[in-house]
Structures are given as structure tokens and as C-alpha cells.
């Protein structure tokens, strides 16, 4: 993903609310499965890491992205944005 594409996705992510919250149990298989399900209907997903989670949000982002086959767009504070394009008919067209 180029910096121009990442910047475009960051702009889109500003207007969406977090869909998931990661708590003190950190990344569980259930969380990963639920996030994978959301990628069936959304290409861009925002996740909130709660204050009681002791793990680093960047590590959580990389773990979830690896397990869901998505890409980390950004990690700001305790907010994570992930992107996974639809295989057929993507809604978000990335700039070249």
C-alpha cells in the first residue's frame, strides 16, 4: 500500500465509529472471527482498544491484520484502522 493510498483511507476512517472493542483479554479467537465477519460487509474497520488492555495497540493491530488477512492503515493512540478490499466489486477505489 502506498502512502497516497494510506492517506486516502485515513481520510475515510475519520468519519466511521469503532466497530469492535478489544478488552483486557486482548486478542482472542472470537474477536478475530468477529472482525473477519465484518470484513464481509465492510472494507474499512475501526477498532478501539480499551484502557484495561495492557497490550500494545500496534502489536494488536499487526496480530489482527495477520489473522484476518487485512492491512493496517493506522494506529493512533488506542484506535486501530484495518483495510481489506472486497474480492469482487470493491466499494473503495484506491488512488494509484
C-alpha positions as CSV (number, residue, x, y, z in Angstrom):
1,X,0.0,0.0,0.0
2,X,1.4,3.4,-1.0
3,X,1.4,6.4,1.3
4,X,-1.1,8.1,-1.0
5,X,-3.5,5.1,-0.6
6,X,-2.9,5.0,3.1
7,X,-3.6,8.8,3.4
8,X,-6.9,8.3,1.4
9,X,-8.0,5.5,3.7
10,X,-7.1,7.6,6.8
11,X,-9.4,10.3,5.5
12,X,-12.3,7.9,5.1
13,X,-11.7,6.3,8.5
14,X,-12.1,9.7,10.3
15,X,-15.9,9.5,9.7
16,X,-16.5,6.0,11.0
17,X,-17.1,4.8,14.5
18,X,-15.2,1.8,16.1
19,X,-17.0,-1.4,15.3
20,X,-15.1,-3.5,17.9
21,X,-13.5,-3.1,21.3
22,X,-10.6,-5.1,22.5
23,X,-10.6,-5.5,26.3
24,X,-8.3,-7.0,28.9
25,X,-8.4,-10.4,27.3
26,X,-6.6,-8.8,24.4
27,X,-6.9,-10.6,21.0
28,X,-9.0,-13.8,21.3
29,X,-10.0,-16.2,18.5
30,X,-13.6,-15.0,19.0
31,X,-12.5,-11.3,18.4
32,X,-10.6,-12.4,15.2
33,X,-13.6,-14.4,13.9
34,X,-16.0,-11.5,14.5
35,X,-13.7,-9.0,12.8
36,X,-13.3,-11.4,9.9
37,X,-17.1,-11.5,9.6
38,X,-17.3,-7.7,9.5
39,X,-14.9,-7.7,6.5
40,X,-17.7,-9.5,4.6
41,X,-19.7,-6.3,4.7
42,X,-17.1,-3.5,5.3
43,X,-13.8,-2.8,3.7
44,X,-12.6,-0.4,6.3
45,X,-12.9,-1.3,10.0
46,X,-12.1,0.8,13.1
47,X,-11.3,-1.0,16.4
48,X,-11.0,0.6,19.8
49,X,-8.5,-0.8,22.4
50,X,-9.9,-0.3,25.9
51,X,-7.8,1.2,28.7
52,X,-7.8,-2.0,30.7
53,X,-5.9,-3.8,27.9
54,X,-2.2,-3.9,28.7
55,X,-1.0,-5.0,25.3
56,X,0.5,-2.5,22.8
57,X,-2.1,-1.4,20.2
58,X,0.5,-1.7,17.4
59,X,1.1,-5.3,18.3
60,X,-2.6,-5.9,18.5
61,X,-3.1,-4.3,15.1
62,X,-0.4,-6.4,13.5
63,X,-1.8,-9.6,15.0
64,X,-5.4,-9.0,13.9
65,X,-4.3,-7.9,10.4
66,X,-2.2,-11.0,10.0
67,X,-5.0,-13.3,11.2
68,X,-7.7,-11.6,9.1
69,X,-5.5,-11.2,6.0
70,X,-6.1,-7.4,6.1
71,X,-3.8,-4.4,6.1
72,X,-3.1,-1.9,9.0
73,X,-3.9,1.6,7.8
74,X,-3.1,3.4,11.0
75,X,-2.8,3.1,14.8
76,X,-3.4,6.3,16.7
77,X,-3.5,6.1,20.4
78,X,-5.9,3.2,21.1
79,X,-7.7,3.3,17.8
80,X,-6.8,0.8,15.0
81,X,-7.9,1.1,11.4
82,X,-7.8,-2.0,9.1
83,X,-8.5,-2.3,5.4
84,X,-9.4,-5.4,3.4
85,X,-10.7,-4.9,-0.2
86,X,-13.6,-7.0,-1.4
87,X,-12.6,-9.7,-3.8
88,X,-15.5,-8.8,-6.2
89,X,-16.8,-5.3,-6.7
90,X,-14.7,-3.3,-4.2
91,X,-16.5,-0.2,-2.9
92,X,-13.4,1.8,-2.0
93,X,-11.3,2.6,-5.1
94,X,-7.7,3.4,-4.0
95,X,-5.8,6.1,-5.9
96,X,-2.8,4.9,-7.9
